[in-house]
Amino acid sequence: MATLSLLPGLTWAHHFMEDQLPQTFAQGLLSGLAHPVIGADHLAFIIAAGFLLGLIKRGMWGMVAFTLGSLLGAVLHLAQLNLPGGEAAVALSVVLIGTVVISDRPIALSWLVGCLTLAGVLHGHAYAESIFGAEPMPLGGYLMGFCFVQLGIGMAALVLHRRLLAMGAHRARPVSSAVGAVVGAVGVVFLASAAAS
């Protein structure tokens, strides 16, 4: 229960502008850049996705798929197409990817691209909650911002994992296990919060 009391701080991403919609392109861009970073569930997923994709040849396409999926999810939300249980689904995606990272096994890119696109739709749908009703200019900045930051963080995690693998599995494996465990724990906390609300 003490852990759940920390959740208002973890979900600050949905209130980056103090409940005010961005008014300019720059404000929208900054809000979009910040949202995936200050939302612990989103950040955990992006890091885990990049780490997982580091095991796979041409893994960068998985991050592109996730980013495009998140853009689609945001557009669906802005078009007022709601996904029931969205927050719980996002949390469950975090738990699942943490588990997959712990397993430290490569997955076929074709299958992974589909899963990451679906996860992107869920995360993007949640991102759009904080920009719903904004004017087109700040909205465009917001969408651009969260696409850039996701790609940047995901690719950084991918490169880090590949560098660890180049140094030997004995160095990469403990880090992979730790990343998966932390990400899974974040997902469990958010899943518990979604179930309790």
C-alpha positions, 0 to 999 in steps of 0.5 A: 500500500505504501508503494501505491501512495507514490503513484501520484508522483509517478503519473505526473506525466499526465499533468506536465502543464499543470492541467493546462493545455499547451498554447504554442508549438514550443509548449506542445513540443516540450510537453510531448518530449516530457510525457514519455520521460516523466511517466514511469510506466511509459519510460520503463516500457521504452527502455525495455523495448530498446534493450530487448531489440538490442538482441535482434538484427535490424531491431531498430525497426521495432522501435519505429513500429512502437513509435508509429503505433503510439502515433496511431493510438494518439490519433485514435484517442483524439478522434474520440475512439476510446480503448476500455481499460487503457491504463491497465493495458499499458501497465500489463504491457510493461509487466510483459515486456519486463518478463521478456527482457528477463528471459533474455531470448531473441524473438523473431522481428516480424512477430515483435514488430506486431506486438510493439505496434499494438503496445504503441497504440496503447501507450499513444492512446494514454499520451493523448489524454493530456493533449485532448482539446488542444489547437492544431499547432501545439498538438502537432508539436506534442505528437512530434515531441513524443515520437522523437523522445521515444525513438531516442530513448529506445535507440539508446537502450538498444545501443547500450545492450549491444555494447554490453553484448560485445563485451561478453554475455557475462556482462550483459546478462546481469544487466538484462535481468536487472532491467527486466526486473525493475521494468516488471516491478514498475508494471506491477505497481501500475497494474495494482493501481489500475485495479484499485481505481 
